[in-house]
Amino acid sequence: MPKPPQSGITTLSALNAQHLDALHKSGVTERAIELLAIISTDWVQGVGVAAAEFRRDHRRDAVVLRSLEERRFIAGNGALPYVPEFSAFCATLVARKRIAVSLFGEMKLVIKRALELLHKEPLRTQVRLDEFTAQYPLSPLTFPAVKLLGTASLGIYLSSDNGVSLIQFSEETLKGKKLLDYISGYLSMITLSANGERTSSQPTGRELNTFSIDKLQLVADAHEKADRALSQWNRAPDTAISSAKSALEATLKFIAHAEGLPMSGAITLPQLLTLCRPVCGLGSDPSHKIGRSVASLCTEIAEARNVLGDSHGKSPVAPVPTRSEARFIVGVALHLSDCLLDRYDAHRMTSEIPRKLK
């Protein structure tokens, strides 16, 4: 496998923005990703059913499963449970499936430990599993993470000698320093079109000058509202302002739901931001400067929508927003939505403890 280019990708949102649309164009549908997540979760938890039985239980998805097998996303010989390949992990990672995000966290720990051992003893090619996990306690995700890394040509493999589990290294392990870039390059390879040409990576969302909403694709409601805001700011400024506020609200509700944070039906935009600040790396105390600035923006956007938006009945003398005002409010709200998703991903993926699986 050729060495992937340095893509500069640093967050899961950026990874998703670059590849989710390409995965769909290459035939990796949302249903296929759902099946991959089910298979991966069962595989990690050790409750996987035989591949033949899984196909029988998902008769309606027979064509999808056959395609995933042929493209080496999953492997199974009928009598054994399906096993996800590294490409399956990549597809579920860009779709933010909890199982993949958890595995990604464990992979980073495995690579970090491997690089520490290589730095200490560069000529040592293998260690016992108990020594490998001396500083990083064994978790239910360790074996799956190492097995997936073993299928990714990253130079880390799990083997055994007389019943003793060993972790093996090779010079390729150093690639693990750029795991996100490596995943990016791998995904680029699996999103080739049928004639061997690379699929287009041009932005698919409507733009406001150079602004793109591609990173909001995974939050369906936010993406829909953002697209509406971008298409209406020039023709219906009041509609655009309401839609932009709704997109920001949907983004925060997505984050709150993903974290299991309590929400009431009447929760306001500023209250949502207060709820999500800790998991977006924005602190929770008034002294956090960036958090305070973001809170102020959310309050102003909510008030702008109440005064200038089209969601409430208006009096004949109510102010009418100009296109320039709508353009400004839409840009701030959608950029803020994008920023919050990035901060949430960065906060989540830098955690040393993988999340509890679904």
C-alpha positions in Angstrom: 0.0 0.0 0.0 1.5 3.3 -1.0 2.2 5.9 1.6 -0.7 8.3 1.9 -0.1 12.0 1.4 0.0 14.3 4.5 -3.6 15.5 4.4 -3.4 17.8 7.4 -6.6 16.2 8.8 -6.8 16.6 12.6 -10.4 16.0 13.6 -13.1 13.5 12.9 -15.3 16.3 11.4 -12.6 17.1 8.8 -12.1 13.5 8.0 -15.9 13.1 7.5 -16.2 16.2 5.4 -13.5 14.9 3.0 -14.8 11.3 2.6 -18.4 10.7 3.6 -19.8 11.9 0.3 -17.1 9.9 -1.6 -18.0 6.8 0.3 -21.7 7.2 -0.7 -20.7 7.8 -4.3 -18.7 4.6 -4.3 -21.6 2.5 -3.1 -21.0 2.5 0.7 -24.6 3.5 1.6 -25.8 4.5 5.0 -27.5 1.1 5.4 -24.2 -0.6 4.6 -22.5 1.5 7.3 -25.2 0.5 9.8 -24.6 -3.2 9.1 -20.8 -2.7 9.5 -21.5 -1.0 12.9 -23.7 -3.9 14.0 -21.1 -6.5 12.9 -18.2 -4.6 14.5 -20.1 -4.2 17.8 -21.0 -7.9 17.9 -17.4 -8.8 17.0 -15.9 -6.7 19.8 -18.4 -8.0 22.4 -17.8 -11.6 21.3 -21.5 -12.3 20.6 -21.3 -12.5 16.8 -23.5 -15.0 15.0 -22.2 -17.1 12.1 -22.0 -15.2 8.8 -24.6 -17.5 7.2 -27.0 -16.9 10.0 -26.4 -13.1 9.9 -27.2 -13.1 6.2 -30.4 -15.1 6.9 -31.4 -12.6 9.5 -30.8 -9.8 7.1 -32.4 -11.2 4.0 -33.3 -7.8 2.7 -29.7 -6.7 2.9 -28.3 -9.7 1.0 -27.0 -7.6 -1.9 -25.4 -5.1 0.4 -23.7 -7.8 2.5 -22.4 -9.5 -0.7 -21.0 -6.3 -1.9 -19.3 -5.7 1.5 -17.7 -9.1 1.3 -16.5 -8.7 -2.2 -14.9 -5.4 -1.4 -13.2 -6.8 1.7 -15.1 -4.7 4.2 -16.0 -7.8 6.1 -14.9 -11.5 6.0 -16.8 -14.6 6.9 -16.9 -18.2 5.6 -20.5 -19.0 6.7 -19.7 -21.0 9.8 -17.8 -18.2 11.6 -19.1 -14.8 12.5 -18.3 -11.9 10.2 -15.0 -10.1 11.0 -14.7 -6.4 10.1 -11.7 -5.4 8.1 -9.8 -2.1 8.4 -11.9 -0.5 5.6 -15.1 -1.3 7.6 -13.5 0.6 10.6 -12.8 3.6 8.3 -16.3 3.7 7.0 -17.9 3.6 10.5 -15.4 6.1 11.8 -16.3 8.8 9.3 -20.0 8.1 10.1 -19.2 8.7 13.8 -20.5 5.3 14.9 -19.7 4.9 18.6 -18.0 1.6 18.2 -15.5 3.0 15.7 -14.8 6.1 17.8 -14.1 3.9 20.8 -11.8 1.6 18.7 -10.0 4.7 17.4 -9.3 5.8 20.9 -7.8 2.4 21.8 -5.8 2.3 18.6 -4.1 5.5 19.5 -3.2 4.1 22.9 -1.8 0.9 21.3 0.3 2.9 18.8 1.5 5.3 21.5 2.7 2.3 23.6 4.3 0.7 20.6 6.3 3.8 19.8 7.4 4.1 23.4 8.8 0.6 23.4 10.5 1.0 20.0 12.1 4.2 21.2 13.4 2.4 24.3 14.7 -0.7 22.4 14.7 -0.1 18.6 15.9 -3.6 17.8 13.2 -5.4 19.8 10.5 -6.7 17.5 8.0 -8.2 19.9 6.9 -8.1 23.6 4.6 -10.1 25.7 1.0 -8.8 25.9 1.3 -8.4 29.7 4.4 -6.2 29.3 2.8 -4.2 26.5 -0.2 -3.4 28.7 1.8 -2.7 31.9 1.1 1.0 31.6 -2.1 0.8 29.7 -4.4 -1.7 31.3 -6.0 -4.3 29.1 -9.5 -3.4 28.0 -12.2 -5.2 26.0 -11.1 -3.1 23.1 -7.3 -4.0 23.1 -7.5 -7.2 21.1 -9.9 -5.8 18.5 -7.8 -2.7 18.1 -4.6 -4.6 17.6 -6.4 -7.0 15.1 -7.7 -4.1 13.1 -4.3 -2.5 13.1 -2.9 -5.8 11.9 -5.1 -5.6 8.7 -4.0 -2.0 8.1 -0.3 -2.6 7.3 0.7 -0.4 10.2 3.3 -2.8 11.5 1.5 -3.9 14.7 0.3 -7.6 14.9 -1.0 -9.9 17.5 0.5 -13.4 17.6 1.1 -16.3 20.1 4.0 -18.5 21.1 3.2 -21.6 23.1 0.0 -20.0 24.3 1.6 -16.7 25.2 0.1 -13.7 23.5 2.7 -11.4 21.8 2.6 -8.0 20.2 4.9 -7.8 17.2 6.3 -4.6 15.6 8.0 -3.7 12.3 9.5 -0.5 10.9 6.0 0.3 9.5 4.8 1.0 13.0 6.2 4.5 12.8 3.4 5.2 10.4 1.1 5.1 13.4 2.3 8.6 14.3 0.0 9.8 11.5 -2.9 7.5 12.1 -5.5 10.0 10.9 -3.5 10.8 7.8 -3.1 7.1 7.2 -6.8 6.5 7.5 -7.4 9.4 5.2 -5.1 7.9 2.6 -6.7 4.5 3.0 -10.2 5.9 2.5 -9.0 7.7 -0.6 -8.1 4.3 -2.0 -11.4 2.7 -1.3 -13.4 5.5 -2.8 -12.2 5.0 -6.4 -14.9 4.9 -9.0 -15.5 1.8 -11.1 -13.2 2.9 -13.9 -10.3 3.5 -11.5 -10.5 7.2 -11.4 -10.7 9.1 -8.1 -14.1 10.4 -7.2 -14.5 14.2 -7.0 -13.7 15.8 -3.7 -15.4 19.1 -4.5 -17.7 20.5 -1.9 -21.3 19.3 -2.3 -23.0 21.9 -0.1 -24.2 25.3 -1.3 -21.7 28.0 -0.6 -21.7 31.6 0.7 -18.5 32.8 -1.0 -15.9 30.3 0.2 -18.0 28.9 3.1 -19.0 25.2 2.9 -21.5 23.2 5.1 -20.0 19.8 4.2 -19.0 19.2 7.8 -22.6 19.3 8.9 -23.6 16.4 6.7 -23.7 14.0 9.6 -26.2 16.1 11.6 -29.1 15.6 9.1 -31.4 18.3 10.6 -28.6 20.8 10.9 -27.4 20.2 7.4 -31.0 20.6 6.0 -31.5 23.9 7.9 -28.0 25.2 6.9 -28.7 24.4 3.3 -31.9 26.3 3.5 -30.3 29.3 5.1 -27.6 29.5 2.4 -30.2 29.3 -0.3 -32.5 31.9 1.2 -30.3 34.7 2.6 -30.4 36.6 -0.6 -34.1 36.1 -1.4 -35.7 35.8 2.1 -33.4 37.1 4.8 -35.9 36.5 7.6 -36.2 32.8 6.6 -32.5 32.5 6.3 -31.9 33.8 9.8 -34.5 31.5 11.4 -33.0 28.5 9.5 -29.4 29.4 10.6 -30.4 29.6 14.2 -32.2 26.2 13.8 -29.1 24.7 12.3 -27.0 25.8 15.3 -29.7 24.5 17.7 -29.7 21.1 15.9 -25.9 20.8 16.1 -26.0 21.4 19.9 -28.9 18.9 20.3 -26.9 16.3 18.3 -23.9 16.8 20.7 -26.2 16.7 23.8 -27.9 13.5 22.6 -24.6 11.8 21.7 -23.4 12.5 25.3 -26.7 11.5 26.9 -27.1 15.0 28.4 -30.5 15.8 29.8 -32.7 18.1 27.6 -36.1 19.5 28.2 -38.5 20.1 25.3 -38.5 23.9 26.0 -34.7 24.2 26.2 -33.3 27.5 24.7 -30.3 27.9 22.5 -28.2 29.6 25.3 -29.2 26.8 27.7 -28.2 24.2 25.1 -24.8 25.8 24.8 -24.3 25.8 28.6 -25.2 22.1 28.6 -22.7 21.3 25.9 -19.8 23.6 26.8 -17.8 21.0 28.9 -17.9 18.3 26.1 -16.9 20.9 23.5 -13.8 21.9 25.5 -15.2 25.3 26.3 -15.2 25.1 30.0 -18.2 25.7 32.2 -17.1 28.7 34.3 -17.6 32.4 33.3 -13.8 33.0 33.2 -13.3 30.8 30.2 -12.8 33.4 27.5 -13.6 31.4 24.4 -16.5 29.8 26.1 -17.8 33.2 27.2 -17.5 34.5 23.6 -19.4 31.5 22.1 -22.1 31.9 24.8 -22.5 35.5 23.8 -22.8 34.6 20.1 -25.5 32.0 20.8 -27.5 34.6 22.8 -27.2 37.2 20.1 -28.2 34.7 17.3 -31.2 33.6 19.4 -32.2 37.2 19.9 -31.7 38.0 16.2 -34.0 35.2 15.2 -36.7 36.4 17.6 -36.5 40.0 16.3 -35.7 39.4 12.6 -36.6 35.8 11.8 -39.9 34.6 10.3 -40.8 32.0 13.0 -43.0 34.4 15.0 -45.9 36.6 14.0 -44.8 40.1 13.3 -46.4 43.5 13.7 -46.6 45.9 10.7 -43.8 48.0 12.3 -41.4 45.1 13.0 -37.9 45.6 11.6 -37.1 43.8 8.3 -33.6 42.3 8.0 -31.5 43.3 5.1 -29.6 40.8 3.0 -26.3 41.9 4.4 -27.6 41.4 8.0 -28.9 37.9 7.0 -25.6 37.1 5.3 -23.7 38.0 8.5 -26.0 36.1 10.9 -26.1 33.0 8.7 -22.3 33.0 8.3 -21.7 33.4 12.1 -24.3 30.7 13.0 -23.0 28.1 10.5 -19.4 28.7 11.2 -20.1 28.4 14.9 -22.0 25.1 14.2 -18.9 23.8 12.3 -16.6 25.0 15.1 -18.6 23.3 17.8 -18.6 19.9 15.9 -14.8 20.2 15.5 -14.3 21.0 19.2 -16.6 18.2 20.3 -14.7 15.7 18.1 -11.3 16.9 19.3 -12.5 16.7 23.0 -13.9 13.2 22.5 -11.0 11.7 20.5 -8.3 13.0 22.9 -9.9 11.2 25.8 -7.6 8.4 27.0 -10.5 6.2 28.0 -12.7 4.8 25.1 -16.4 5.3 25.5 -18.8 2.6 26.7 -20.0 0.7 23.7 -23.6 0.7 22.6 
